[in-house]
Amino acid sequence: VIAALRGLLHEKTPEYVIVDVGGVGYQVYLPLPAFYEIGELGDEVLLRIHTHVRDDTFQLYGFKDLPQQRLFEHLISVAGIGPKLAVTILSGMDTDLLVGAIVDSDIARLSTIPGVGKKTAERMALELKEKVDDLGLVVLDSGPRGIRQDVLSALENLGYRPRDAERALDKVEDPADQFEALLKQTLRVLAN
């Protein structure tokens, strides 16, 4: 089992990276937070690795820190969540907010993550509520302030400057309490 890789960053895409370790290139799938933190081509990187072996595949999933890796491993323990969906989940919401939504059993918020329906969100909340305590993460409120921060983060990821995103969000009249609706409202303000 491969537990960690240290080597030079040879290739970088939003889905995976290739790490050159002693002349051998390892393809490692990453959640977006790890992708953004990993560095530039040619940099030396160290990734924590989850090795996923099935009958017909051998895949490596990489993480920048232990809490994110453990959350990934907890996620894939839930029925219906495989490694690819777990990466999507970790990419779709800030780790602290995700843990907060799980602890609060915030099914509506968990369901906003691409690929996560109501039943999967319910299973996540039910099966992971007790397990996430051992991650050592600060649990953030998943209420309206958390949604606001998610929208600001999403707008920054779409290329908007933080100051512009903040101003647009402040201009939204009667802000929605769901992430997708508030994001759409804010994008409408930015479009005008």
C-alpha positions in Angstrom: 0.0 0.0 0.0 1.3 3.4 -0.9 0.8 5.8 2.1 2.6 8.9 0.8 4.5 10.2 -2.2 7.3 12.8 -2.3 8.5 13.9 -5.7 8.4 16.5 -8.4 5.1 17.8 -9.8 5.3 16.7 -13.4 1.7 17.4 -14.6 -1.2 19.2 -13.1 -4.9 19.2 -14.0 -8.0 19.9 -11.8 -8.8 16.2 -11.8 -5.3 14.7 -11.1 -1.6 15.3 -10.9 1.4 13.3 -11.9 4.1 13.1 -9.4 7.6 12.0 -10.6 9.2 9.9 -7.9 12.6 8.7 -8.9 11.7 8.6 -12.6 8.3 6.9 -12.1 5.2 9.0 -12.7 2.3 8.3 -10.3 -1.2 9.6 -11.3 -2.9 10.9 -8.2 -6.5 12.1 -8.1 -7.1 15.2 -5.9 -10.0 17.1 -4.4 -9.9 20.8 -5.5 -8.6 22.2 -2.2 -5.5 20.0 -2.5 -5.1 20.9 -6.2 -5.1 24.6 -5.4 -2.5 24.2 -2.6 -0.1 21.8 -4.3 2.2 24.2 -6.0 3.5 24.6 -9.6 5.1 22.3 -12.1 8.6 21.3 -11.1 8.0 21.9 -7.4 8.7 19.1 -4.9 5.4 17.9 -3.4 4.5 15.6 -0.5 1.0 14.0 -0.7 -0.7 11.7 1.8 -2.1 8.8 -0.3 -5.2 6.6 -0.1 -4.6 3.6 -2.3 -7.8 2.3 -3.8 -7.6 -1.2 -5.2 -10.5 -3.0 -7.0 -10.5 -6.1 -9.3 -9.8 -4.0 -12.4 -8.3 -0.7 -11.1 -5.5 0.6 -8.9 -6.0 4.3 -8.1 -4.2 6.8 -5.9 -6.0 9.6 -4.2 -3.9 12.4 -2.7 -4.4 14.9 0.2 -2.4 17.7 1.7 -3.3 16.8 5.3 -4.5 14.0 7.5 -7.9 15.4 8.4 -8.9 15.7 4.7 -7.6 12.2 4.0 -9.5 10.8 7.0 -12.7 12.6 6.0 -12.3 11.0 2.5 -11.9 7.6 4.1 -15.0 8.2 6.2 -17.0 9.3 3.1 -16.1 6.1 1.1 -17.3 4.0 4.1 -20.9 5.3 3.4 -23.0 3.0 1.1 -23.3 4.6 -2.3 -20.2 6.8 -2.0 -17.2 5.7 -4.0 -13.8 7.4 -4.2 -14.8 9.6 -7.2 -17.9 10.9 -5.5 -15.9 11.4 -2.3 -13.5 13.6 -4.2 -16.4 15.6 -5.7 -17.9 16.0 -2.2 -14.5 17.3 -0.8 -14.3 19.6 -3.9 -17.8 20.9 -3.5 -17.7 22.3 0.0 -15.1 23.7 2.4 -13.9 20.8 4.7 -15.0 22.7 7.9 -18.4 23.5 6.5 -18.9 20.0 5.3 -18.2 18.6 8.7 -20.5 21.2 10.2 -23.3 20.2 7.8 -22.8 16.5 8.7 -22.8 17.2 12.5 -25.9 19.4 12.1 -27.6 16.8 9.8 -28.1 19.7 7.3 -29.6 17.5 4.5 -30.5 20.5 2.4 -27.0 21.8 2.5 -25.4 18.4 1.8 -27.7 17.9 -1.1 -26.3 21.0 -2.8 -23.1 19.2 -3.5 -23.0 17.8 -7.1 -23.8 14.1 -7.2 -25.3 14.0 -3.7 -29.0 13.5 -3.5 -31.3 13.5 -0.5 -30.8 9.8 0.3 -27.0 10.0 0.1 -27.0 13.2 2.2 -29.2 11.5 4.9 -26.8 8.5 4.9 -23.8 10.8 5.3 -25.4 12.6 8.2 -26.5 9.4 9.9 -23.3 7.3 9.4 -20.7 10.0 9.8 -22.1 12.2 12.6 -20.1 10.4 15.3 -17.0 9.6 13.1 -16.2 13.2 12.2 -15.4 14.1 15.8 -12.0 12.5 15.6 -10.8 14.7 12.7 -9.7 17.6 14.9 -11.5 20.1 12.7 -13.3 23.2 13.9 -17.0 22.7 13.1 -18.4 25.8 11.4 -22.0 26.7 11.5 -23.7 25.6 8.3 -26.4 28.2 8.7 -26.8 31.5 6.7 -23.3 32.9 7.5 -21.8 29.6 6.3 -23.8 29.8 3.1 -22.6 33.4 2.6 -19.0 32.2 2.9 -19.6 29.4 0.5 -21.1 31.8 -2.1 -18.1 34.2 -1.7 -15.7 31.2 -2.1 -17.6 30.0 -5.2 -17.5 33.5 -6.8 -13.8 33.8 -6.1 -13.3 30.4 -7.8 -15.3 31.7 -10.8 -12.8 34.5 -11.1 -14.5 37.4 -9.3 -12.5 39.6 -7.1 -13.3 39.1 -3.4 -14.3 42.8 -3.0 -16.7 42.7 -6.0 -18.2 39.4 -4.8 -18.8 40.9 -1.3 -20.4 44.0 -2.7 -22.7 42.0 -5.0 -23.7 39.7 -2.2 -24.5 42.7 0.0 -26.8 44.1 -2.8 -28.9 40.9 -3.0 -32.5 41.8 -1.9 -34.2 39.1 0.2 -31.2 36.7 0.2 -32.1 33.0 -0.1 -31.1 30.6 2.7 -29.9 27.9 0.2 -26.5 28.0 -1.4 -27.6 27.5 -5.1 -30.4 30.1 -4.9 -28.1 32.7 -3.2 -25.3 32.1 -5.7 -27.8 32.6 -8.6 -29.1 35.8 -7.0 -25.6 37.1 -6.5 -24.6 36.2 -10.1 -27.6 38.2 -11.3 -26.4 41.2 -9.4 -22.9 40.9 -10.9 -24.4 40.6 -14.4 -26.1 44.0 -14.1 
